[in-house]
Amino acid sequence: AYLKDGQLCQPGLLWGGSASHLESFSGYYDASSTFPKIFPTQGVIVRSSYFVANGTGGGISPNVHDLQLPKPTKFAQISDGASNTAVLCEKRIAVERYPGDAVDDDAGWSDGWDYDTLRLSVCQPASDSTPVTNNGSNLMAAGAAHDAVFYCAFADGSVRPVAYDIQLEVFNRLAHKSDGEAVGDFN
C-alpha cells in the first residue's frame, strides 16, 4: 500500500519533518545502561562508530559493545548485478527550499542521517522546480535541477540519467540489490 499511495514519502512518518526524530525509542539504545547520555534524545540514529566503549575496562582495552549495525555490502550480495543497482542518486530540493533552512536542507552532508542526505526509492522522483505538495509526499524524492532527468551512480561505477517519470516500481527495484527482479531498459 505504501508504494502505491506514497504514504511513506510524507514527512513525520520517518524521523525528519517533525519532532519525531527527537523522541527516544527502543532502537539500539539501552535505557538501563549507565553509559553517559551524549545526545539529549538517544534516538535510533547513533552518530558514532559501530562500537561503544562502556564500563570499567581501562585504556587500551575498554569494555566494548557491538551495536550490531548493518555491515557494508559486499559485491557478492548484489545479486541483481552491479549495473542494475543504484547506490547513489541526486537529491531533490524544491526551489522554494534553496535558502537552506528547511528540514531537508538545514545541515551538511556529513550528518548522513536525515532528510539532508537521504531520499527514498519509493517516492516518485521530481525536479527541483516541482513545488512541495501539501502532504509533503515529494519531500523525500530523488531528483535534481535538470529538466527531464536526474543522475544515479550504480554499483558498477557508471553514472546514468534516470527520467523523472520512471515507473515507481522500477525505480524501487533499481535501489534494491537483491530483489531478483529484472529491471531492463528503464529510460
N, C-alpha and C positions, 0 to 999 in steps of 0.2 A: 504494500500500500504506500509506503513512504516514497519509493522510487517513482510511482505513478503520479502521486498528487503533490510532490515537492515538499511535504510537511517537514522532512528532515532538514531542509535548507533554511528554515526560519530561525532568526536569532532567538536565543533563550532556550531552544531545545538542546543546544550544546552548551559549552562553557562560556562563550562570549555573548555579546549583545545584551547582556543583562547582568545582574549581580550574582547569577548562579555560579560563576566560577569562583566566587568568594566564599561560598558555603562549603563547609567540610563534608566529606562523605567518605565511606569506607576505603575505597581505593587501596593504595599501598601503605597508607599511614596508619600506624598502630597507636590509637588514642591512649592506651595504657603505658606506652613507652615513656621512660624517663629522659629520653633524648631531648635536648632543648629545642624548643619551637623556634626555628629560624625565621619562618614566614608566619604571619599572623593567622592565616587561614588553613594551612596544611591540607589543601585540596589534593586531588589525584595527580595533578601536574607537579612533578618534582624537578626543580631546576638545579640539579646537581649531577654528580657522577652516578653510575649504576650501583654503587655501593655506598653505604652509610657507616661511618665509624661510630661506634657506640659502646659505652661500657668502660671497664677499668683496664683493659689491655693497653699497656703503655707504649709510647714512642713508635718504634718501627713495627710493632705487632698489635695494633688495636683490635678489639672485637669488631668484626666486620659483618654486616648483614647484606646479603644479596637481595635487591629489591625485585628480582625476577622480571625486569623489564624486557620487552622483546629484543632479541639479538638481531644484529644486521642480517639482511637477506643475502644468501649465497646464490650464485648463478644457477646452481643445481635446483634451487627452489622455484625458479622462474620457468615452470613447466609449459606456459603458454608461448614461450620464446621471447628472447630479449628484444627482438624487433617489433613485437606485439604488446609490449608492456611499457606504458608511460610511467616515468618516475618523477617527473618534474614538469609543471606547466606554468604558463604565465598567470599572474594574479590579477583578477579584475578589481578595479577600484572605480566606482562611479565618479564621473567628473565632478559632481557636486561635493564629493568627499575628498578631493585632491588636497585641501589645506592640511590634512593630516591629523585632525583631532577626532576622527570617527573611530569607533571600536575596531574597525577592520584596517586601520592605518594610523595608529597612535603610538606605535613603538617600532623599534628597529628589527632588522632581520634576525638578530641574534637571540631574540626572545624565543622564537621557534616553537611556541606552544599555543598560540591563539589565532584569531582571525587575521592578524597581521601577516602570517606566513602560511596558514592552512586554507585550503579550498577543498570542496568535496566533489567527487566524480558523480554523485547522484543529483547534483544541481545542474540545470541546463546552463552551459557556458553562455556568456553575454559580453558584448562590447562595453567599454567604459562609458560610452555615450548613452547606454541604456540606463534610465533612472532606476533607483532602488524602488522596488514595488512596495505597496502599502504593507504587506505582511512580511517584507524583507526576504522573500523566498529566493532572490537572486544575490543576496549579500555574500553567500559562501561560494559563488560560482567562479570557475576559472574564466579567464578572458584577458583582454588587453585593449589598448587604444587603437589597434589596427581595425580597418573597416570590415573585413569579411572573415578573418581568421585570427587565431592566437597560436602560439608555438608551444610544443611539448618536446622535452628531451626523453628519449627512450633508453631502455636498459642496454641497448647495443651501441650507444654513443651517438646515435643520429638525432637530429633536431628537425622536426617536420611540422608543417602547418596543419591545424585542425580547424574545420569550419565551425562557426558558432551554431549552425543548425544541425550539427551532428546528432544522430538519434541518441537519446539519453542512455538507452541500454547499451549501445555500442561504446559510448564514452566511458561508462562504468566498467565495461569489460576491458578496455584499454588500461585502466588503472588497477586491474586485478592481475596478479602474477600467476595465478594457478586455478582459474575457474574452469579450464578445459573447453571453453567456448571459442570457436573460430571468429576472428574479427574481420578478416578480409580487407578490401579497399574501403576505408572509412570516409574518404572525402569525395 
